[in-house]
Amino acid sequence: MLDIKDSVAVITGGSGGIGKALARAWMDNGGKVVIADLFQEELEKAKEELGPSGVRSMACDVTKEEDCAALASFAVENFGKINMVAPFAGIIKDGLMLSPDRETGKIKRKMALDDFRKVIDINLTGVFLTVRECVEQMVNHDCRGLVCLVSSTGSLGTAGQVNYSSTKAAMNVIPKVLTAEFFRKGLSDRIRCSAIAPGYVGTPMVKGMNRKALDQITSRVPIGRLIEPEEVASLACEMYRNEAMAGDTFFIHGGLRLGSEG
Ligand SMILES: NC(=O)c1ccc[n+]([C@@H]2O[C@H](COP(=O)([O-])OP(=O)(O)OC[C@H]3O[C@@H](n4cnc5c(N)ncnc54)[C@H](O)[C@@H]3O)[C@@H](O)[C@H]2O)c1
């Protein structure tokens, strides 16, 4: 088992819901964090909430290669190592790929290419860049730890999310690819990769939905409520500590019945 005390986590989306909750849980366990997000002002607010010591922040657009390289270097310059990589920056841009008109039956609206690309850029390319740059530093500085991707129950295929679901399905396969690559190169006994797959979590991403949609969602969750960001963060910490948890996706969804619904 690994100990979080004095371990260093790099968290993108660190001023947002799940990212900030992980930063807090990590620090509560004696760890140090580098939080990264788009806007310095939001990062400063998050830093204030988290407390002055043991936290550094950096504005970073995860779609930019140079930003991700700078983030990984910044973590090592400040804390000497990286133990946990949590590329949690993510967005949704929901909509049906094709929407026919009720009266004519002809297609009235299509998902915009920009709405598709933007989600792929941040949720997939951004994760690739963050992980590639941070793991390079981990290998070069002999670090031990976990790359913890964030998938979703949406990875099983949610209508209205062809863009988002595709990126989250990728988060289920990347742990298998990287674990195999690290194994081949003799790195897998010290660097693991897994994914956490939450159901509906009470963060701005979900709370921004309209009341009716939210009520519909919670009515389907057996525990009768949204998952708390702190509950997701707690599982991510356990996934770090427990080295037997490797190379797979671990769901946390309050008992949702998973599978195709159409
Ligand atoms: N909330 C949920 O129900 C839920 C469920 C499953 C998975 N997830 C995933 O968890 C992760 C965090 O989601 P959340 O609910 O905390 O969302 P959130 O919107 O509260 O936080 C996401 C953060 O990512 C940041 N971000 C967006 N684009 C960025 C970019 N280009 N570079 C750097 N940062 C960027 C945002 O500024 C924001 O602070 C996402 O990957 C999301 O897909 C969320």
The ligand as a MOL file (V3000), in Angstrom:
LIG
                    3D

  0  0  0     0  0            999 V3000
M  V30 BEGIN CTAB
M  V30 COUNTS 44 48 0 0 0
M  V30 BEGIN ATOM
M  V30 1 N -19.9680 15.6200 -12.7800 0
M  V30 2 C -20.2460 14.3890 -13.1780 0
M  V30 3 O -21.3460 13.8870 -12.9970 0
M  V30 4 C -19.1920 13.5520 -13.8360 0
M  V30 5 C -19.4670 12.2000 -14.0270 0
M  V30 6 C -18.5130 11.3920 -14.6410 0
M  V30 7 C -17.3210 11.9470 -15.0380 0
M  V30 8 N -17.0790 13.2710 -14.8410 0 CHG=1
M  V30 9 C -15.7990 13.8020 -15.3120 0
M  V30 10 O -15.0700 14.3270 -14.2200 0
M  V30 11 C -14.2240 15.3820 -14.6720 0
M  V30 12 C -14.4550 16.6110 -13.8210 0
M  V30 13 O -15.8090 16.9970 -13.9690 0
M  V30 14 P -16.5490 17.9910 -12.9650 0
M  V30 15 O -17.9050 17.4710 -12.7910 0
M  V30 16 O -15.6900 18.2630 -11.7940 0 CHG=-1
M  V30 17 O -16.6530 19.2630 -13.9250 0
M  V30 18 P -16.3970 20.8030 -13.6310 0
M  V30 19 O -17.0070 21.5010 -14.8070 0
M  V30 20 O -16.8100 21.1830 -12.2640 0
M  V30 21 O -14.8020 20.8890 -13.7150 0
M  V30 22 C -14.0890 20.7150 -14.9080 0
M  V30 23 C -12.9120 21.6750 -14.9020 0
M  V30 24 O -12.1650 21.5000 -16.1290 0
M  V30 25 C -11.6960 22.7860 -16.5120 0
M  V30 26 N -11.3530 22.8230 -17.9380 0
M  V30 27 C -12.1810 22.8290 -19.0010 0
M  V30 28 N -11.4790 22.9310 -20.1480 0
M  V30 29 C -10.1770 22.9820 -19.8100 0
M  V30 30 C -8.9600 23.0920 -20.5390 0
M  V30 31 N -8.9510 23.1700 -21.8840 0
M  V30 32 N -7.7920 23.1090 -19.8620 0
M  V30 33 C -7.7800 23.0480 -18.5000 0
M  V30 34 N -8.8930 22.9520 -17.7450 0
M  V30 35 C -10.0740 22.9200 -18.3940 0
M  V30 36 C -12.8670 23.7230 -16.1860 0
M  V30 37 O -12.4280 25.0710 -16.1170 0
M  V30 38 C -13.3580 23.1630 -14.8660 0
M  V30 39 O -12.7730 23.8020 -13.7560 0
M  V30 40 C -14.5700 15.5900 -16.1630 0
M  V30 41 O -13.6320 14.9160 -16.9540 0
M  V30 42 C -15.9310 14.9460 -16.2950 0
M  V30 43 O -16.1730 14.4890 -17.5960 0
M  V30 44 C -17.9860 14.0930 -14.2440 0
M  V30 END ATOM
M  V30 BEGIN BOND
M  V30 1 1 1 2
M  V30 2 2 2 3
M  V30 3 1 2 4
M  V30 4 1 4 5
M  V30 5 2 4 44
M  V30 6 2 5 6
M  V30 7 1 6 7
M  V30 8 2 7 8
M  V30 9 1 8 9
M  V30 10 1 8 44
M  V30 11 1 9 10
M  V30 12 1 9 42
M  V30 13 1 10 11
M  V30 14 1 11 12
M  V30 15 1 11 40
M  V30 16 1 12 13
M  V30 17 1 13 14
M  V30 18 2 14 15
M  V30 19 1 14 16
M  V30 20 1 14 17
M  V30 21 1 17 18
M  V30 22 2 18 19
M  V30 23 1 18 20
M  V30 24 1 18 21
M  V30 25 1 21 22
M  V30 26 1 22 23
M  V30 27 1 23 24
M  V30 28 1 23 38
M  V30 29 1 24 25
M  V30 30 1 25 26
M  V30 31 1 25 36
M  V30 32 1 26 27
M  V30 33 1 26 35
M  V30 34 2 27 28
M  V30 35 1 28 29
M  V30 36 1 29 30
M  V30 37 2 29 35
M  V30 38 1 30 31
M  V30 39 2 30 32
M  V30 40 1 32 33
M  V30 41 2 33 34
M  V30 42 1 34 35
M  V30 43 1 36 37
M  V30 44 1 36 38
M  V30 45 1 38 39
M  V30 46 1 40 41
M  V30 47 1 40 42
M  V30 48 1 42 43
M  V30 END BOND
M  V30 END CTAB
M  END
